[in-house]
């Protein structure tokens, strides 16, 4: 019996969420494409929204990773804090699953940095003799056209660290979240310190 469009949408959301959580795929579209191939779904009108996938991700974390996810999340947040302190001259902001609480042991730490030019961060990494890979991330602010921002991917204290470089005057507004289109939540060093202290008061 053929599955209804709503049932296909749900199955795709569940499989895409599993791919993002268990296979460390960080991009919603890539997860949807993999899920559609595995389930033999060809029509994109059956694809779930990013918000639906995120809801399934949260459910999966609670159901299958409740014993390990909180510890993995705290470990990554502690590493993120060390990275932010190392990069503090670039006004770092933590974004993504590590800040929002959905991270697993496979998640990347993503920091937004603010510099007069990307070369300032590049020279910082060169001076520190850090190996890195250069790339780009396409981001959108509100209804404006998407813009490609330079990125550096490196390893920091055993975790993958992605640095996205913005201009100095772009620190007051956040790009749109891929999940729901709302401004992407960002956390400062002080905010992350308070969060970690609240999780483990002493």
PAKETI-341753 format. One line per 3 residues: number of its first residue (from 1); for each residue z, x, y of C-alpha. Coordinates in Angstrom, 3 decimals. Layout:
N
NUM) Z X Y ~ ...
//
This chain:
202
1) 0.000 0.000 0.000 ~ -0.954 1.362 3.415 ~ 1.930 2.213 5.691
4) 2.290 0.320 8.967 ~ 1.678 2.195 12.241 ~ 5.389 1.982 13.048
7) 6.333 3.396 9.638 ~ 3.838 6.248 10.067 ~ 5.279 6.976 13.493
10) 8.792 7.135 12.063 ~ 7.750 9.357 9.154 ~ 5.989 11.720 11.557
13) 9.054 11.854 13.808 ~ 11.321 12.699 10.862 ~ 8.976 15.381 9.516
16) 8.340 16.916 12.949 ~ 12.099 17.048 13.540 ~ 12.600 18.738 10.165
19) 9.930 21.303 11.057 ~ 11.551 22.061 14.418 ~ 15.066 22.354 12.992
22) 14.437 24.015 9.617 ~ 11.270 26.028 10.299 ~ 12.160 27.181 13.820
25) 9.092 25.642 15.468 ~ 10.035 25.327 19.135 ~ 7.048 23.365 20.445
28) 6.850 19.588 20.056 ~ 3.069 19.460 19.833 ~ 2.897 22.184 17.190
31) 5.531 20.334 15.142 ~ 3.571 17.069 15.443 ~ 0.366 18.761 14.330
34) 2.049 20.319 11.287 ~ 3.714 17.042 10.391 ~ 0.447 15.107 10.727
37) -1.381 17.571 8.464 ~ 1.316 17.383 5.808 ~ 1.417 13.586 5.860
40) -2.354 13.173 6.113 ~ -2.194 11.308 9.420 ~ -5.345 11.795 11.487
43) -5.017 9.270 14.328 ~ -2.955 10.567 17.236 ~ -2.042 7.038 18.321
46) 0.479 7.093 15.465 ~ 2.168 10.224 16.786 ~ 5.790 9.792 17.949
49) 6.939 10.718 21.428 ~ 8.870 13.919 22.044 ~ 11.936 11.808 22.784
52) 11.693 10.159 19.358 ~ 11.428 13.556 17.668 ~ 14.405 14.847 19.638
55) 16.497 11.890 18.471 ~ 15.583 12.675 14.864 ~ 16.461 16.337 15.466
58) 19.936 15.376 16.642 ~ 20.396 13.125 13.605 ~ 19.264 15.909 11.274
61) 21.621 18.422 12.850 ~ 24.552 16.039 12.382 ~ 23.591 15.136 8.820
64) 22.541 18.483 7.337 ~ 23.867 21.201 9.661 ~ 27.233 19.890 10.850
67) 29.106 22.737 9.104 ~ 27.059 25.588 10.577 ~ 25.341 24.401 13.776
70) 28.367 24.529 16.112 ~ 29.114 28.137 15.137 ~ 25.461 29.140 15.479
73) 25.269 27.451 18.873 ~ 28.375 29.215 20.175 ~ 27.118 32.568 18.900
76) 23.818 32.124 20.743 ~ 25.596 30.994 23.902 ~ 27.766 34.115 23.832
79) 24.663 36.284 23.470 ~ 22.995 34.321 26.256 ~ 25.958 35.023 28.539
82) 25.705 38.758 27.841 ~ 21.973 38.639 28.587 ~ 22.560 36.747 31.833
85) 25.165 39.260 32.938 ~ 22.700 42.051 32.130 ~ 19.998 40.298 34.180
88) 22.262 38.935 36.907 ~ 20.221 40.422 39.764 ~ 17.489 37.898 38.896
91) 19.768 34.834 39.220 ~ 19.328 33.842 35.535 ~ 19.519 30.222 34.413
94) 19.889 29.224 30.761 ~ 17.581 26.435 29.571 ~ 16.507 24.784 26.341
97) 18.417 24.082 23.113 ~ 21.003 26.828 23.643 ~ 22.072 25.248 26.946
100) 21.625 21.619 25.906 ~ 23.444 22.018 22.582 ~ 20.652 21.442 20.055
103) 20.180 25.061 19.025 ~ 20.257 26.308 15.457 ~ 20.507 29.868 14.188
106) 16.705 30.124 14.502 ~ 16.498 29.078 18.167 ~ 15.275 31.327 20.947
109) 17.417 31.933 23.999 ~ 15.372 31.068 27.087 ~ 16.289 32.257 30.562
112) 14.611 31.408 33.840 ~ 14.629 34.404 36.185 ~ 13.799 34.508 39.907
115) 12.153 37.562 41.427 ~ 9.977 38.580 44.355 ~ 7.313 39.509 41.785
118) 7.089 39.593 37.975 ~ 6.771 43.364 38.216 ~ 10.416 43.535 39.323
121) 11.491 42.245 35.914 ~ 8.899 44.409 34.176 ~ 10.234 47.560 35.848
124) 13.791 46.525 34.947 ~ 12.825 46.277 31.281 ~ 10.930 49.562 31.401
127) 13.915 51.327 32.982 ~ 16.112 49.922 30.209 ~ 13.576 51.169 27.620
130) 13.377 47.711 26.057 ~ 10.466 46.691 23.849 ~ 8.888 43.404 24.879
133) 5.843 41.196 24.522 ~ 4.146 39.649 27.544 ~ 2.887 36.078 27.616
136) 2.620 32.880 29.623 ~ 4.287 29.480 29.642 ~ 2.618 26.450 31.176
139) 5.066 24.357 33.209 ~ 4.786 21.373 35.511 ~ 6.822 20.285 38.516
142) 6.764 16.513 38.930 ~ 3.222 15.191 39.306 ~ 1.763 18.531 40.389
145) -0.768 20.366 38.246 ~ 0.643 22.584 35.499 ~ 1.052 26.271 36.339
148) 1.221 29.294 34.011 ~ 4.345 31.418 34.472 ~ 4.663 34.975 33.123
151) 7.069 35.513 30.243 ~ 8.629 38.433 28.412 ~ 9.815 38.080 24.816
154) 12.286 40.625 23.466 ~ 15.218 40.963 21.110 ~ 18.715 41.028 22.581
157) 21.807 41.562 20.424 ~ 19.849 40.452 17.382 ~ 18.535 37.202 18.899
160) 15.072 36.403 20.317 ~ 15.221 36.224 24.106 ~ 12.449 34.722 26.235
163) 12.381 35.377 29.969 ~ 10.312 33.080 32.190 ~ 9.676 34.492 35.665
166) 9.676 32.294 38.773 ~ 9.318 33.076 42.482 ~ 12.506 33.466 44.493
169) 12.048 30.119 46.251 ~ 11.677 28.168 42.991 ~ 15.371 28.201 42.117
172) 16.201 24.865 43.756 ~ 14.081 22.612 41.558 ~ 13.487 22.674 37.851
175) 10.209 22.167 35.952 ~ 9.704 19.065 33.852 ~ 11.160 18.967 30.361
178) 8.624 18.748 27.541 ~ 10.909 16.208 25.900 ~ 11.056 13.452 28.518
181) 9.387 14.711 31.700 ~ 12.681 14.830 33.603 ~ 13.799 18.020 35.399
184) 14.805 20.607 32.810 ~ 18.590 21.166 32.782 ~ 19.558 24.700 33.797
187) 22.886 26.490 33.494 ~ 24.158 29.372 35.621 ~ 26.402 32.221 34.487
190) 29.458 30.450 35.913 ~ 28.546 27.153 34.252 ~ 28.040 28.828 30.883
193) 31.338 30.678 31.221 ~ 33.134 27.379 31.892 ~ 31.380 25.737 28.942
196) 32.411 28.497 26.541 ~ 35.976 28.463 27.877 ~ 36.181 24.687 27.406
199) 34.966 24.998 23.819 ~ 37.586 27.625 23.005 ~ 40.548 27.310 25.389
202) 43.165 29.985 25.096
//
